Amino acid sequence: MNQILILFAHPAMQKSRINRILIAPMQEHTAVTFHDLYAAYPEFDIDVQHEQRLLTEHDIIIMHHPMFWYSTPAILKEWQDLVLQHGWAYGSSASALRGKRFLNVLTTGGGEQAYSKAGLVGNTVRELLVPIERTAILCGMHYLPPFVVHGTLNMSDVDATRHAEDYQRMILAMRDDEIEWSKIADCHRINENLDDVLTRNGGSQNA
Ligand SMILES: Cc1cc2nc3c(=O)[nH]c(=O)nc-3n(C[C@H](O)[C@H](O)[C@H](O)COP(=O)(O)O)c2cc1C
């Protein structure tokens, strides 16, 4: 069973609608650690040793966040700057993160069409995430395509709940190795066609 760490970052949960729905089922699963960074560090006083210990104890690392200014909320940048230390996360003798899998789970206000060459944004989400991809690779991790929920601004609660179910299916399948890891690499986003990459309909729905 893979151990999964979700580094969750939303600086204004009192205003959140979509991420609130996405994370609701996520906090109760065996081998899944849900870690709310803004709740843990409201003053950005990140406990580096604790974060490094958490990383060491998990096989799959997820950064879950809304897209803010084509990037992540600020605490995830601070977290990278402080936690991913030279000699521990990267450098010739560093091996703490080597071989772990990494992905982003994110929500965007803009629709999927906007995140294309011809769209309003002009870049794909995958392109915008390149600094994080390079960081994960420098640390020796396997970078996976993101799980993206587009178009949150006009999204109904019903659709958000459907995405939450997909998110949960993906997490459980990753935990239980019921996912075709080699197929995932070709996806634009993992949840583009989730059924195609899950080997047993998303794994068990039970914790
Ligand atoms: C400060 C800020 C910056 C944002 N920047 C972007 C952006 O660059 N691209 C985008 O598609 N949506 C952007 N949004 C919209 C958020 O991504 C969207 O509100 C969020 O995904 C919805 O999730 P929530 O209901 O959990 O807050 C931004 C929102 C805020 C508040």
The ligand as an SDF file (V2000), in Angstrom:
LIG
                    3D

 31 33  0  0  0  0  0  0  0  0999 V2000
   -5.9720   35.6830   -5.8730 C   0  0  0  0  0  0  0  0  0  0  0  0
   -6.6410   34.8400   -6.9000 C   0  0  0  0  0  0  0  0  0  0  0  0
   -5.9710   34.5500   -8.0690 C   0  0  0  0  0  0  0  0  0  0  0  0
   -6.5520   33.7160   -9.0310 C   0  0  0  0  0  0  0  0  0  0  0  0
   -5.8570   33.4380  -10.1610 N   0  0  0  0  0  0  0  0  0  0  0  0
   -6.3890   32.5940  -11.0770 C   0  0  0  0  0  0  0  0  0  0  0  0
   -5.6620   32.2570  -12.2530 C   0  0  0  0  0  0  0  0  0  0  0  0
   -4.5370   32.6760  -12.4820 O   0  0  0  0  0  0  0  0  0  0  0  0
   -6.2620   31.4420  -13.1520 N   0  0  0  0  0  0  0  0  0  0  0  0
   -7.5220   30.9110  -12.9400 C   0  0  0  0  0  0  0  0  0  0  0  0
   -8.0090   30.1660  -13.7860 O   0  0  0  0  0  0  0  0  0  0  0  0
   -8.2250   31.2100  -11.8240 N   0  0  0  0  0  0  0  0  0  0  0  0
   -7.6900   32.0440  -10.8960 C   0  0  0  0  0  0  0  0  0  0  0  0
   -8.3810   32.3240   -9.7510 N   0  0  0  0  0  0  0  0  0  0  0  0
   -9.6530   31.6220   -9.4950 C   0  0  0  0  0  0  0  0  0  0  0  0
   -9.4240   30.4620   -8.5330 C   0  0  0  0  0  0  0  0  0  0  0  0
   -8.5500   29.5070   -9.0920 O   0  0  0  0  0  0  0  0  0  0  0  0
  -10.7590   29.8070   -8.1910 C   0  0  0  0  0  0  0  0  0  0  0  0
  -11.5150   30.7700   -7.5210 O   0  0  0  0  0  0  0  0  0  0  0  0
  -10.5930   28.5960   -7.3120 C   0  0  0  0  0  0  0  0  0  0  0  0
   -9.9990   27.5580   -8.0590 O   0  0  0  0  0  0  0  0  0  0  0  0
  -11.9460   28.1270   -6.8090 C   0  0  0  0  0  0  0  0  0  0  0  0
  -11.7670   27.2590   -5.7080 O   0  0  0  0  0  0  0  0  0  0  0  0
  -12.4300   27.5470   -4.3020 P   0  0  0  0  0  0  0  0  0  0  0  0
  -13.9250   27.6430   -4.4780 O   0  0  0  0  0  0  0  0  0  0  0  0
  -12.0280   26.4000   -3.4460 O   0  0  0  0  0  0  0  0  0  0  0  0
  -11.8350   28.8520   -3.7930 O   0  0  0  0  0  0  0  0  0  0  0  0
   -7.8410   33.1750   -8.8020 C   0  0  0  0  0  0  0  0  0  0  0  0
   -8.5150   33.4920   -7.6260 C   0  0  0  0  0  0  0  0  0  0  0  0
   -7.9260   34.3120   -6.7010 C   0  0  0  0  0  0  0  0  0  0  0  0
   -8.6820   34.6190   -5.4260 C   0  0  0  0  0  0  0  0  0  0  0  0
  1  2  1  0
  2  3  1  0
  2 30  2  0
  3  4  2  0
  4  5  1  0
  4 28  1  0
  5  6  2  0
  6  7  1  0
  6 13  1  0
  7  8  2  0
  7  9  1  0
  9 10  1  0
 10 11  2  0
 10 12  1  0
 12 13  2  0
 13 14  1  0
 14 15  1  0
 14 28  1  0
 15 16  1  0
 16 17  1  0
 16 18  1  0
 18 19  1  0
 18 20  1  0
 20 21  1  0
 20 22  1  0
 22 23  1  0
 23 24  1  0
 24 25  2  0
 24 26  1  0
 24 27  1  0
 28 29  2  0
 29 30  1  0
 30 31  1  0
M  END
$$$$
